[in-house]
Amino acid sequence: MPKIYFIDVTNRDGVQTAHLGLCKLEKTMINMYLNEMGVFQSEFGFPTTRHESFYLQANLELAEMGVLQPIRLEGWIRATTKDVETAFKLVPNIRHLNLSISTSDQMIRGKFQGKKSRDDILSMMTDAVEAAKSHGAESIGVNAEDASRTDMDFLVRFALAAKEHGAHRLRYCDTLGYDNPFTIYETARILAENVGIPIEVHCHGDLGMAVANSIAGAKGAIDGGQDAYINVTVNGIGERAGNADLVATALAVTKSKGFAEKYPLGKPIDLTKAWRIANFASYAFKVPIPVNQPGVGVNAFAHASGIHADGVLKDPENYELYNFEELGRGEPEKVETGRQICSGEYSGTSGFKHIMGRMAVAFKDSEEAREILELVRYANVEAQKPLVEDELLFIYKYPQIARKLLTLNPPE
């Protein structure tokens, strides 16, 4: 039976959001949390972008070390042979790619200004797929940008060409959030039935339907006989009105009425990690979690109405669809109100030893403490905010990886 898998695109689509971004250590921590949560794949960056190279290589090293396993780390590039060549030149050990190209007449006219035809689009895409295969790519997804405004016959032709040349999945991109649950269901089902290839659904929230559309699209793909891959981002961070939120979508797949019985996950999602990853992303992006965010918002389990409070105290299932503990909530959060010793770009060894000692870290000697502190200072310079405990522990455990994450090599 076909199943549903999650592909997180926070480190690609999320960081493209206007006015927002993540430093390389923060992107790595997102990958670590996604791996712990059981997400199938992280679209972890842009292998054609020079300043990403060391970060991408460092994360692939973590995968080889068994730290970032079993999550797949996949790069996003344009569907051109030039981008494929550049990707493998800068990140030779990358093995999973998604190749993206516009398919709608609007995009072909508006972006390529009449210089490309539909046949040109097909040729560019298939040449790129062949090039990726020749470099040893183990999995290739082909992205139809603006698929929801693409002629259906051409979309099927595009997907068939991708499959025939060796692509493993088609990403159906509702780039402008134009779809609704009814249209995306029908389109995903038609594609699955007529092309015979797993379907990714990539939905945006311009009309407020990203999660609903993702679920409906996945249902269409499975009803059409193929696996479904849902694209999500942490806290729904993404371009314009955002993408389908990871936690909300996972809750919808596993908790909505009768859905999980007919449309199961191919890889279980550990929702107890939800609170942790949502709060880290909020801190890293400097974007508060909305109070009404499903599962992780401050009001998600808050009850003020007398009738509701009475009912939930008698039996939580009266007014709660799922338990807060399932989301990793319930532990008290400590806030220092007295003396605080913080790590920063100007921290000294004494204060740093105190901070790490509170996390049960004992350095073997002063030299090791100085070496780790120096990396922490650089990480603070890059992040421009105090590091959280998980980041400090990451640097302590993997100093060579941290050094690579903190290295930038501008062209001369």
N, C-alpha and C positions, 0 to 999 in steps of 0.2 A: 504494500500500500504506500502511495506517495506520502511524504511528510513535509513538515515546515521546519526551516532552519533560519537562524538570525544572522544577518551580516550588519555589523555596526560601522557607520561611516562618519563618526564624530571627528576622527582625525583627518578627514578629507572634506566632507561637506560642512561639518560643524565649524572647522577653523576657517572656512571661506566666508563665514558670516561677517557682514560689515561691522566694524568697530570692535570685533572680538578676535581672540586668538589664544593659542597655548604655546608655551615654550616646549622644547624637546623633552625635558624631563617629565613635564606634565602629560605630554602625549604618551610617553612610555608608561606612566602610571595608569593612564586610561586603558592601555593594552593589558597591563597586569590585572586590573580589576575585571575587564571583559573576559579574560581567560579564566579567572576564578569563578565567574558567573556562569560559564559554560557557553558563551557565544561562539558560534561556529567560525566566524571570520571577522577580522578587523581590516577595514580599508585604511591602512596605517599611514598613507602619505603619497607623495608625488615623486616617483623615482627619476623624473626628468628635471626636477628642481634641485640645483646644485647645493643649496644650503640644507636640504633634507638628507643628503647622502650619508653623512656620518650617523645621523639618527636612525635611518633605515638600516644601515649596516649593523649598528649596535643592537637593534631589536631583533634582527635576524640571528645575530650571535647569541642573544638570550634564548631564542628558539632552539638553536643547535645545542645549547647547554642544558636544555630541558626545562628552563624556567618559563618561557612562553610556549608551553605545550599543553593541550593539543590544538590551541587556536591557530588558524591560518592567518598569515600576514600577507595582505594583497595590496598591490599598488595600483593607482589610477593614472592612466595616461590617455592622450588623444589617440584615436585609431589611425595612426600614420606610421609608416615604416621608419620615419625619422625619429619619432618618439620611442619606438621600440628599440632602435639602435642606441639611443641616448640612455634609456633606462638600464639596459644591460651593460653599458659602458660605465655608468656611475655606480650601479648596484648589481654587480655580476652574479651574486648568489640569490637574486630574487626569483621566485618560482611561481608566483600567483599574480595575475594581472587582470584588470578590467579595462577594456579599450572602448573609448566613448566617441561617438560621432552623432551629429544632428541628422534627423530623418524626416522631419515635417517640411512641407512645402514652404511654410512661413520661415523656418530657419534656413532652409536652402537658399531662399530668395534673400532673406534679411541679413544672414551672416556671411554668405558666400557671394552676395551681390551679383548673382547671375553667372558666376565663374564656374559653378559646379552643377551637374545634372544628377538625377537619381542614379544613373549608371555610374557616374563618378564616385558617388557615395558608396555604392556597393563595391567598386573596385578598390577604393582606399581602405575600406574595412577588411575585405578579404586578404589584401596584401599585408595588412598589419597583423592579422591572425596568423598567416603563414610565417611571417617574420618572427613572431613570438614563439611559435612552435619550433622554428629552426634554432632558436636560442635556448631551448630546453624548458620552456614554460610548462608547468605541470597542470595548471588549470587556467582557462581563459574565459572570462565573461565578456560579452559584447553588449555595450550600452547603446540603446536607441534613445538619444536625447530628444525630448519633446515628443515621445511616442504617443501620448494621449491626443496630440493634434496631427498625427500622421495618418495618411490614408491606409485603411486596413489591408488592402491588397498589397501595397508596397511594403507594409510592415511584415507581412507573412513572407514575402519574397526576400526581404532583408534578413529575417531570422533563418530562413532555409539556407541562404548563402553562408551565413555564419556557421551554421551546423555542418554544412557540407565541407567547409574548410577546416573544421576541427574545434570550433568553439564549444565550450561545455555548458554555458548558460546564456540566456538572453535577459538583459536587464531592461525591463519596461519602465521607462522614466516618465512619471507624471510631473514633468519639470516645473510647470506653473500651477500645480494643484488644481487642474481643470476638471479632472474626473470626479465622478461620484461613485458610491459603492455599486450601483447597478451597472454603470458603463464599464468600470474596470473589471468587474466580475466577468462580464460577457467577453470582453477583449482578451483577458488572460485565459479564459477557457478555450476560445477560438485558437489562440496561439499555441496552447498546449496540445490541442487536438490535431492541428494542421501541421505543426512543425516537429513535435515530438522531442522537445528539449526542455529541461527545467527552466522555470520562469522566475526571475527576480522582480519584485515590485518595489519601486523607489518613489515614495509619495511625499509631496510637500503640502503645507497647511494653509495655502492662500485662501481657501474657502472653509478652513476649519475641519477638514475631513481626512487628514493624513492617516490617523490610526484606523478609522473605519474603512478607508479605501485599501489600506494594507491588508486588513483581514479579508475583505471581499475579494481582492486580487489573489490572495493566497488560496482562498476557497475555489476561485475559478480555475487556477492552475491545477489544483489537485483533482477537481471534478473533470478536468481535461486529461487526467492521467499522468501528470508530471509533478515532481517535487517543486515546492515553492520556497523561495528565499526572500525573506522580508528585510528590507533595508531600514535601519533605525539609527537614531542618535541619542546620546545621553541627555536627558531633560528636553528632548526635542529641539536642541540648539541646531540651527541651520539657516540657510539663506532666506531672507525676507521673513515670512511667517513661520519658518522652521520645518523640520521633518517629523516623521512619526517617532514618538518618544519610546525609547527602549522599554522602560518599566510599564508604561500604559499599554503598549502593544503586547508585551509578555503576559500581562494580566488579562487582556482581552482574549488572547489565544487560549489561556489555561482556565479562565474563570467564567467566561461568558456562556450564556445558556446553551448547553448541548454541543458546544463547538469542539471541545477537546476530544470528545468521544469519537467524532467523525474525522477530525483533522488534527492528528497528534503531532507533537514535536519529534523531529528526528534526533535531537540532542537535548537533553533536559536543561532547563534554565534554573539556576539556583537563585531564587528570588530573595533569599536572606542576605544577598550581597547588594540589594537594590538601594537601601538607605546609604550605604557607604559610598557607592559610586556616584549616586546623585549628589550627595553633599560635597564630594571632592570636586566634581565637575562644576558645581555652583561656585565653589571657592576659586577654582582655577580660572574660570571664565569671568569671574566677578559679576555673575548674574544670579540674583536670588531665585530660589525655587518658588513658583506661584503658590499661594496658600491653598489653592484648590487643586493642585497637581495630584493626579491619581496615585495613591500608594505612598508617596513621599512628601506631599504638601503638609504644612503644619496643621491644616484643618481636616486632613484625610480621615482621622479617627477622633475628631473633636465633636462633642455633643453639648449643645446649650439648651435646646428646647426641653421643657420638662417631660413631655411625653417620650421624646427620644432618649433622654438620659435615664428615665425610669426603665424603659424597654431594654436598653443596652446593658444596664446593670443586672437585670433579671436574666438576660441571655444575649450575649454580644451578637449572635446571628440575627436578632430582631432587626438591627439597623447597621450591621457591618457585613459586607459580602465576603470579606476575607479578614484574617486576623493580622494585627499589626506586627506580630512576631514573625509572620511569614515574610515580611519585607525587611527583616533585620532591625526592627525598631524595638524600643522598650527599655534599652539600657540608659541610665542617667548620663547626661553630658556634663562634664566638669568645666567650669569657667573660673580662671584665676581672678581673684579680686584683691589679692595682696601683691607680694613681690613677684615679678616675672623676669626671667632671664631668657631672652630670645636669641635665636641664631640670625645673623645678618651678614652683609658683605664686609662689615668691620668687626665681626666678633673676634674675641680672643680665646686662647686655649682653655683657660680656667672655666669660663662660662660655658664653653662648648662641652667640656667634660661633664659639667653639671647636668646639662640638658640630656646628653646621651646616657648618663648614669641613671636618670629617671626612667629610661627605657631599657634598663638592665644591660646596657652596653659597657663593657670594660675594655679599654684599649690595652694592648700588650705593652706599649711604651709611649712616651711622649712624642716620638717621631711619627708613629702611626696616627696619633690624635691630630698632629699638625697636618699630615697629608690629607686626612679626611676633611678636616676643617677647611683647608684650602679649596677643596672641591665644593664644599658647602657654600663657601663665600662666592665662588663663581656661579653656582646655581641660584643664589639669591640675586646676584647681579642680573642674571637672565630673566628670572621670574618676576623680579621687582615686588616681591611679597615674601613674608616669612614662610619657610618650608613646613609642611605638616609632618607628623611623625613617620608616616609611611615613606615619604620622600627621603627623610634623613636616614632611615633604616636601609632603604634601597642603595643610597650612596655608600653606606658603611659595608653592605654585603657585596656590592658589585662596583668597586671603585674604578676599575679599568673601563667598564661599560659607561659609567657616569662621566669619565674623562672624555670618552668619544662623543657622548651626547652634548657635552659642553663645548665641543670644538667647532669653530667656524673657520672656513678657509676661503676667504673672498678671492676671486680671480685678480691677478695683477694687471 
